[in-house]
Amino acid sequence: MSDGKRAICVGEAVVELARGGDGRFALGSGGDTFNTAIYLARASVAAGFASALGDDPYSEAILSLAHAEGVDTGLILRVAGRLPALALIDAEPQGQRRAYAWREAAPARELFELPHWSRVAEALTAAGLIYFSGITLSLYSNIGLGRFLAAVELARGNGVKIAFDGNFRPRDWKGDLTRTRTVFAEALKRVDIALPAYDDEAVLWGDPSPEATIERLQAFGVGEIVVKNGPNSALIASAGNREAVPVPEVVVPVDPTAAGDGFNAGYLAARISGRGAAEAAQAAHRLAGQVIRHRGAIMPRSGAAVH
């Protein structure tokens, strides 16, 4: 895509309660594609976010954060009398972070069924890049999915690049793996850049290795694939080549929240600026390494450089 066109991230922004090291919960905002939009904007990419929020103080706080970060909010529809989803991030005894979400009544779930949904769809067809995730897909009804994927297909026909991270969360799909695979398969037919995490793909598809993930995604026609594999190398397949790009420095995470979101932003920002896939993966590793040194999804701006 050209630098002059927006990267539009589609999904959900949530009110986030995260338990800190002192045991207390801090109030913030987050959401996988929302986090990526913020990190793209910090990397000087023209980034927009497409979603729906209520007219309450917490929705206003999410909008204020987006404005402060330079994310275009023109595609966030407002629904009177509704509240955004709530996510609670807690620490388990083994030190793992676990997220719990209350999202059934969130207006973001109806983005492509609200009165002005066609305005969002039209904007997508004029973007430079559209980025969404498996969490995005889990939000919508079959009607919403049909409209969204039709807009993505039309956009791709107009030359818009489509980027997708499976980001599979079984709870979001109520454990229905058959429906999840069906929806993912429809989405993957329309994807140019896939940014999956191997552990998610292994659970959803039974992939025995990152190489198997690449082969499965190539069978869907995805031309550029970056398989994230935790502290191990990211495996890239692009233009007929495969390359493992190691993590430059293994970091003991303070909080792993949004590591993948930061990786995706670092990768896409570098690709948009014209860098090759391997160099983009190195930039992505660096940004993810910075993100996990801080608590919460959005690290302080003082640590926001991606270069």
N, C-alpha and C positions, 0 to 999 in steps of 0.2 A: 504494500500500500504506500501511497505518498504521504509525506509528513503533513500535507495540507488538509487531509481528511481525518475525521474523528475515528478513534477506536471506541466503540460503544460496548460497554459491558452490560449484560442483561441478567437480572436476578433479584436478590432480596437483600435489603439492609435491615438489620435487627438491632433491638436494644440488647445490650450485652452486659451481664453481670458476671464478673470474673473474680474468683477468690485469689487474693494476693498472698504473699508470704506470711503476713501477719494474721491470716485466717479470715480477714474481713473481705467483703465483696465491694468492688469498685464498679461504678456505672460507666458504660461507654457504648460505642456503636461498632458494628462489624458486619460480616457476611462475606462469603468467599469471593464473589465477583465484585462486590463493593470494595473489599480490601485491594483487589487487583487494580481496580479503577484508580484508587488513591495512589498506589505505587507507580502506576503508569503516568499519572499527572506529575508526580514528583520527578519522574525521569524526562519531563518536558514533552510528553506525548499529549496531544489534544485528546482528552478522554472524557466521555460522557457515560452516564449511568441511566439505564432504563428500568423502571420499577414502579411501584405504587405505594403510597404512604397515607396515613390518616391526616387529621387536622389538629392533632394533640401536641403537647409540648415535647414529647419524645420524638415524634416525627420531625418537628422543627429542629431538634438537636441534631438529628441525622443530616438534615438539609444544611444546617449551619456548618457541620464538619465538612461536607462535600464542597460547599462554597469556599471554605477556608483553605481546602486542599487544591482548589482550582479544577474540580470535577464539574462538568456541565450537568446541571440538574433539570434541563428543559424537558427531558423525557421521563421525569418522575411524576406520575399522575397522582392527584390528591383525592381522597374519598372521605367525605364528611362523616364524623361519628365513628370512625374505625381507628384501630390501634395497630402499630407494627408488631411483628413477632418478637418474642422475648427468648433469649438464649442465656442459659446459666452454665458457666464453665467452672468446673470444680476439680480438685485434686483427689485422686484415689490413693489408698494406702501405699500402693507400689510407686507412687510419684507420677503416675500417668495422669494426663488431663482428660477429662470426660465432659462432653457437651450434652446438655439437655435443652430441648426446645419446645416452646409453646407457640405454634404457628398456624393452627388450623383456621383461625379467623383473620389472618393477616391479609390486607388488600393486595399485596404483591402476588398472591396466588391467582388473582383474577385480572392480571394486567392485560391479557389479550381477550378479555370479555367485558371490560369497562367501556363506557360510552365513547371514549376517544382512543380506543386501542389502535385504530387504523392510522392515527398520527404517528404512533410509535413504530408501527410496521413500515410506514412510508419512510421515516427517518433511517431505519435500518438499511433500506435499499440504496441510500445515498452515502453510507459510511465508507470508511477506508478498511476497517476491520470490525468484525463482530466477535465478541468473546462471551462464552457462556459455559455452564458446567452441568454435571449430573444433578447437582442440587437445584439449579435453575429448572431443569426438566421435571424434577419431582414436584415442583410447585403446582403445575398447571393441570387442569382437567383435559380430557381428550379433545374438547373443542379448542381450548387454549393452545394445546400442543400443535394441533393442526394448523392454526393460524400462525403461530410462531415459526414453525418449520417451513410453512409456505413462504413467509417473509424472508427467511434465511435462504431458501432456494432461489427466490427472485433476486435477492441481493447478490448472491454468488454469481448468478447469470449476468449481473451488472459489473462483475469484476471485483466485488468486495471479498476480502479474505475472511475465512471463517475459522476461528480457533476454539478448541473445546478441551476441557479437562473433565474426565469422567467423574472424579470426586464422589465416588459411590458411598452413600451412607444408608445401610439397610433400613434403619428406622424411618427414613424419609419415604421409603417405598413400601412400608408396612410388611417387609419381608417377602414381597411378591417378586421373586427373581425373574419369573417369566415375563411379567409386564415390563420390568426394568430393562431386560435384554431387548425386548421388542422396541421400546422407545429409544434406547441407545442406538440400536441398529438403524432406525430411521434417521436419527441425528447424524450418525457417522457417515452416511451416504452423502452428506452435504458439508463435510469438514475438510479443510485444507491443512490445518496444523493441529495435531493431537498432542496433548500434554498430560498424559495419564501418570498416575502414581502406581507403581507395580503392585504394591500390596492390595490396593483397591481392585485392580484388574484380576488378581489371583482369586479374590473372594467371589467376584461377580461372574467371571468367565472360566475360572479354573486354570488360568495360564500357568504353566510350570516354570516359566522363566521370562525375563524381560524380552528375550529374543522371540519367544512365542507371542508375546503381546504385540511386538512389531509386525510379525507375520499376519496376525489376525487383523490388525488395523490396515495393513496394506491390502488385504483381501477386500476391504470395504472401499478401497481407492484413495485412502488418505496419503497424501504425497510427502508430508513432513511430520515426523513423529519424534517426540522426545519423551522417553520413559524415565520418570524420576524414581530413584531407588534408595531413598533415605540417605544415610551417610556414605553409600557406595556411589559408583559412577553413574551419571546419567547416560543412557544409551540413545544415540541419535541415528535416525535413518532418514536420509534426504538425498534426492538426486542420484539414486542408485548406490549410495555409499552408506556404510555404517561406521559409527565411531563412538567409543566410550570416552566420556569427558569426566575425569575424576573430580571429586570435591577437593578444592585446593587446600582446605583446612577443616579437619573434623572438629566441630564445636560441640561441647556438652551444652545442651539447650537449657536456658533458663525457663523457656516456655515455647513448645513447638508450634503453638497456634499460628496459623497463617504462613507457615514456612512455604507450603506449596503455592499459596497465593502470591507471595513475594517472588518465588522462583518464576512463576508464569509471567509476572509483570516484567521482571528483569530480562527474560528471554524475548518476549514480544517487543519490548522497547528497543532492544539491541537489533532485532531483525528489522523493525520499522526504520531504524537509523541506517540500515544498509549493511550491517555486519553479518558475517556468515554464521551458519548454525552452530559450529563448535565454539566460536568466540561468544556467541549469544548465550550458550549454555554455561560458559565460564562466568559471564556477568550474572546469570541467573543464580548460580551457586553462591556467588559473593553476596548478592542481596538476601537470599534465603538465610545465609549464615549470619547476616546482620539482624534480620528479623527475630531469629530464635534467641538472640542475646538479650531480648527485652520481653517483659510481660505484656500480654495483650496482642491483639492482631495488628495494631498500628503503632509502630515504634516512633519514638520522638523524632521530630524533623531533623535534629542535629545529626542523626545517624542514617539519613535517608539517601545518601549518594549511592548510585548503582554502578558507577564506572570504575 
